[in-house]
Amino acid sequence: MPWLPALQSRFAALKNNKLFEAFVVIVIVVSALVIGATTYDVQPRLLAVFNVLDVAVTLFFLAEITVRLLAEGSLRRFFSQGWNVFDFVIVVASLIPVEESQMALLGRLLRIFRVLRLVSIIPELRVLLNAFVSAIPRMGYVSLLMFIIFYIYAAVGSILFHQINEALWGNISIAMLTLFRVATFEDWTDVMYETMAVHPLSWIYYLSFIFVIAFIFLNMMIGIVLETLQKEHERMDVLQGTGEAGEVHWIREHTAAMEQRLVRIEQLLRQRSETGPARAADGAADRPPD
């Protein structure tokens, strides 16, 4: 159909329009405020207004995801992008009715996640979330090592201090909760002074634990997140062609293109140099003798 490309280009222009994106952000914020307002005790008339707004927001999101789908022009191209799949799932989940039924609670809970659509619309938030997801595997190993340290210190604390305070050191699981309290600096000095009254050198136990957990492992996690965030910013700069990473990528691409051209020129010159003497010899052989 000849009118399909024109319609697709119009939808693409609408999708990339900054005013349209800003309006989508405003609708998401309004949706979040409506969900928050329904948690208060409001008058039935105002609650009816909130329900109308909720239906309007749901219909708008359905229209917006339809515009984006038509702008792509292909279901495969649309669903090949993870953020499009995320938005589509959120919009479809919002279609669950919120009337008094067994699905009402699930529908209201799923509507809360519409706020997450801000992440898919605002590029800076996408960078942060991508960095967080990319850092999870590396943070997992650090967390596993932290758990081992927690377990060892909890076992030692339960053995040494269980007679002082059963509520804090009665067994290893309770001791780990106590150590979490120490690691977060929540009145940890009260715990330390209580054990120091019986074991004066127990401060070594607490200070060594805080040094290892709070000063080393937590900073390792922060370093992993910062490194991943920097890589994600560089990847975004490369895609957008901005920043130092974008300039370096542009230089590399053009340098590679120039190298390919030089290789082709060198091959052509080599071919001409090889065929030149052969043509000269053929010309001399064809020339009649004097």
C-alpha positions as CSV (number, residue, x, y, z in Angstrom):
1,M,0.0,0.0,0.0
2,P,1.6,3.3,-1.0
3,W,0.2,5.2,2.0
4,L,1.9,3.0,4.5
5,P,5.4,4.5,4.3
6,A,4.0,8.0,4.7
7,L,1.9,6.9,7.7
8,Q,4.9,5.2,9.2
9,S,7.0,8.3,8.8
10,R,4.4,10.4,10.5
11,F,4.2,8.1,13.4
12,A,8.0,8.0,13.6
13,A,8.1,11.8,13.6
14,L,5.5,11.9,16.4
15,K,7.4,9.3,18.4
16,N,10.7,11.4,18.2
17,N,8.9,14.7,18.9
18,K,10.3,16.2,22.1
19,L,6.9,17.7,23.0
20,F,5.3,14.3,22.7
21,E,8.0,12.8,24.9
22,A,7.5,15.5,27.5
23,F,3.7,14.9,27.5
24,V,4.3,11.2,28.0
25,V,6.5,12.0,31.0
26,I,3.8,14.3,32.4
27,V,1.1,11.6,32.0
28,I,3.4,9.1,33.8
29,V,3.9,11.5,36.7
30,V,0.1,12.2,36.8
31,S,-0.5,8.4,36.9
32,A,1.9,8.0,39.8
33,L,0.2,10.8,41.7
34,V,-3.2,9.3,41.1
35,I,-2.1,5.9,42.4
36,G,-0.6,7.6,45.5
37,A,-3.8,9.6,46.1
38,T,-5.9,6.5,46.0
39,T,-4.1,5.2,49.1
40,Y,-5.7,7.9,51.2
41,D,-9.2,8.0,52.5
42,V,-10.9,10.2,49.9
43,Q,-14.5,11.0,49.1
44,P,-16.4,8.7,46.7
45,R,-16.8,11.6,44.2
46,L,-13.1,12.2,44.2
47,L,-12.4,8.5,44.0
48,A,-14.7,8.3,40.9
49,V,-12.6,11.1,39.3
50,F,-9.4,9.1,40.0
51,N,-10.9,6.1,38.4
52,V,-11.7,8.2,35.3
53,L,-8.2,9.5,35.2
54,D,-6.8,6.0,35.5
55,V,-8.8,4.8,32.6
56,A,-7.7,7.8,30.5
57,V,-4.1,7.2,31.4
58,T,-4.4,3.5,30.4
59,L,-6.0,4.4,27.1
60,F,-3.3,7.0,26.4
61,F,-0.5,4.5,27.2
62,L,-2.2,2.0,24.8
63,A,-2.3,4.7,22.1
64,E,1.3,5.7,22.7
65,I,2.6,2.1,22.5
66,T,0.6,1.6,19.3
67,V,2.2,4.7,17.8
68,R,5.6,3.4,18.7
69,L,4.8,0.0,17.3
70,L,3.5,1.5,14.0
71,A,6.5,3.8,13.8
72,E,8.9,0.8,13.8
73,G,7.0,-0.8,10.9
74,S,7.9,-4.3,12.0
75,L,7.0,-6.4,15.1
76,R,10.4,-8.1,15.0
77,R,12.2,-4.8,15.0
78,F,10.0,-3.4,17.8
79,F,10.4,-6.4,20.1
80,S,14.1,-6.8,19.4
81,Q,14.7,-3.8,21.8
82,G,14.5,-4.7,25.4
83,W,13.0,-1.4,26.5
84,N,10.1,-1.7,24.0
85,V,9.3,-5.2,25.5
86,F,9.4,-3.7,29.0
87,D,7.0,-0.9,28.0
88,F,4.7,-3.3,26.2
89,V,4.5,-5.6,29.2
90,I,3.7,-2.6,31.5
91,V,1.0,-1.3,29.2
92,V,-0.6,-4.8,28.8
93,A,-0.5,-5.3,32.5
94,S,-2.3,-2.0,33.0
95,L,-5.3,-3.3,31.0
96,I,-6.2,-5.7,33.9
97,P,-9.4,-4.3,35.4
98,V,-9.4,-2.8,38.9
99,E,-13.0,-3.5,39.7
100,E,-13.9,-5.5,42.8
101,S,-12.7,-8.9,41.6
102,Q,-10.0,-11.4,42.2
103,M,-7.8,-9.6,39.8
104,A,-8.4,-6.1,41.3
105,L,-5.5,-6.2,43.7
106,L,-3.2,-7.5,41.0
107,G,-4.3,-4.8,38.6
108,R,-3.7,-2.1,41.2
109,L,-0.3,-3.4,42.0
110,L,0.7,-3.7,38.3
111,R,-0.4,-0.1,37.7
112,I,2.2,1.0,40.2
113,F,5.0,-0.2,37.9
114,R,3.9,2.3,35.3
115,V,6.1,4.8,37.1
116,L,9.0,2.7,35.8
117,R,8.2,3.8,32.3
118,L,10.1,7.0,33.2
119,V,13.3,4.8,33.0
120,S,12.6,3.8,29.4
121,I,11.8,7.3,28.3
122,I,14.6,9.3,30.0
123,P,18.0,8.2,28.5
124,E,19.9,9.1,31.7
125,L,17.8,6.8,33.7
126,R,18.3,4.0,31.2
127,V,22.0,4.5,31.6
128,L,21.8,4.2,35.3
129,L,19.6,1.1,35.2
130,N,21.8,-0.6,32.5
131,A,24.8,0.1,34.7
132,F,23.1,-1.4,37.7
133,V,22.0,-4.6,35.8
134,S,25.5,-5.0,34.3
135,A,27.1,-4.6,37.7
136,I,25.0,-7.3,39.4
137,P,27.1,-10.3,38.4
138,R,30.3,-8.7,39.7
139,M,28.6,-7.5,42.8
140,G,27.3,-11.0,43.4
141,Y,30.8,-12.3,44.0
142,V,31.6,-9.5,46.3
143,S,28.3,-10.2,48.2
144,L,29.2,-13.9,48.4
145,L,32.5,-13.0,50.0
146,M,30.8,-10.6,52.3
147,F,28.4,-13.3,53.4
148,I,31.4,-15.6,54.2
149,I,32.9,-12.9,56.3
150,F,29.6,-12.3,58.0
151,Y,29.2,-16.0,58.7
152,I,32.7,-16.3,60.2
153,Y,32.3,-13.3,62.5
154,A,28.8,-14.3,63.5
155,A,30.0,-17.8,64.5
156,V,32.8,-16.2,66.6
157,G,30.5,-13.7,68.1
158,S,27.9,-16.3,69.0
159,I,30.5,-18.4,70.7
160,L,32.1,-15.6,72.7
161,F,29.1,-13.3,73.5
162,H,26.0,-15.6,73.7
163,Q,26.2,-15.6,77.5
164,I,26.3,-11.8,77.6
165,N,23.2,-11.1,75.6
166,E,21.1,-14.0,74.2
167,A,18.9,-11.6,72.2
168,L,21.9,-10.4,70.2
169,W,24.2,-13.4,70.1
170,G,22.0,-16.4,70.9
171,N,22.7,-18.2,67.6
172,I,24.5,-17.6,64.3
173,S,21.4,-16.2,62.5
174,I,20.7,-13.7,65.3
175,A,24.4,-12.9,65.4
176,M,24.4,-12.1,61.7
177,L,21.5,-9.7,62.2
178,T,23.5,-8.0,65.0
179,L,26.5,-7.7,62.7
180,F,24.3,-6.1,60.1
181,R,23.3,-3.6,62.7
182,V,27.0,-3.0,63.4
183,A,27.9,-2.7,59.7
184,T,25.1,-0.1,59.2
185,F,26.4,1.8,62.3
186,E,23.0,1.6,64.0
187,D,23.9,2.1,67.7
188,W,26.8,-0.3,67.3
189,T,28.7,1.2,70.1
190,D,26.1,0.1,72.6
191,V,26.6,-3.5,71.5
192,M,30.4,-3.1,71.7
193,Y,30.4,-1.5,75.2
194,E,28.1,-4.3,76.5
195,T,30.6,-7.0,75.5
196,M,33.6,-4.9,76.5
197,A,32.3,-4.9,80.1
198,V,33.1,-8.7,80.1
199,H,35.7,-8.9,77.4
200,P,37.8,-5.7,77.4
201,L,39.5,-6.6,74.1
202,S,36.3,-7.3,72.2
203,W,36.7,-3.9,70.5
204,I,39.2,-5.6,68.2
205,Y,36.4,-7.8,67.0
206,Y,34.1,-4.9,66.1
207,L,36.7,-2.6,64.6
208,S,38.2,-5.3,62.4
209,F,34.7,-6.3,61.2
210,I,33.8,-2.7,60.4
211,F,37.1,-2.1,58.6
212,V,36.7,-5.2,56.4
213,I,33.0,-4.8,55.7
214,A,32.3,-1.1,55.7
215,F,35.6,0.2,54.4
216,I,36.7,-2.5,52.0
217,F,33.8,-4.5,50.6
218,L,31.3,-1.6,50.4
219,N,33.9,0.5,48.6
220,M,34.6,-2.4,46.3
221,M,30.9,-2.4,45.4
222,I,30.9,1.3,44.9
223,G,33.9,1.0,42.6
224,I,32.2,-1.7,40.6
225,V,29.1,0.4,40.1
226,L,31.2,3.5,39.1
227,E,33.3,1.5,36.6
228,T,30.2,0.0,35.1
229,L,28.5,3.4,35.0
230,Q,31.4,4.9,33.2
231,K,31.4,2.1,30.6
232,E,27.7,2.6,30.1
233,H,28.2,6.3,29.5
234,E,30.9,5.6,27.0
235,R,28.7,3.2,25.2
236,M,25.9,5.8,25.1
237,D,28.3,8.4,23.8
238,V,29.4,6.0,21.0
239,L,25.8,5.3,20.0
240,Q,25.0,9.0,20.0
241,G,28.3,10.2,18.6
242,T,28.9,12.7,21.4
243,G,31.5,13.1,24.0
244,E,35.1,11.9,24.0
245,A,34.1,8.3,23.4
246,G,32.0,9.3,20.4
247,E,34.8,11.2,18.9
248,V,37.3,8.4,19.4
249,H,34.8,6.0,17.8
250,W,34.4,8.4,14.9
251,I,38.1,8.6,14.4
252,R,38.5,4.8,14.5
253,E,35.8,4.3,11.9
254,H,37.2,6.9,9.5
255,T,40.8,5.6,10.1
256,A,39.6,2.0,9.3
257,A,37.9,3.3,6.1
258,M,41.1,5.2,5.0
259,E,43.1,2.0,5.6
260,Q,40.8,0.0,3.4
261,R,41.1,2.6,0.7
262,L,44.9,2.6,0.9
263,V,44.9,-1.2,0.7
264,R,42.8,-1.0,-2.4
265,I,45.0,1.6,-4.0
266,E,48.1,-0.4,-3.2
267,Q,46.5,-3.5,-4.8
268,L,45.6,-1.5,-7.9
269,L,49.2,-0.1,-8.2
270,R,50.6,-3.6,-7.7
271,Q,48.4,-5.0,-10.4
272,R,49.4,-2.2,-12.8
273,S,53.1,-2.6,-12.0
274,E,52.8,-6.4,-12.7
275,T,50.8,-6.0,-15.9
276,G,52.9,-3.1,-17.3
277,P,56.1,-5.1,-18.2
278,A,53.9,-7.9,-19.6
279,R,52.1,-5.5,-21.9
280,A,55.4,-4.0,-23.0
281,A,56.8,-7.4,-23.8
282,D,53.7,-8.3,-25.8
283,G,54.0,-5.0,-27.7
284,A,57.7,-5.7,-28.5
285,A,56.8,-9.2,-29.8
286,D,54.1,-7.9,-32.0
287,R,56.2,-5.2,-33.5
288,P,57.6,-6.1,-37.0
289,P,61.4,-6.4,-37.3
290,D,63.3,-3.6,-38.9
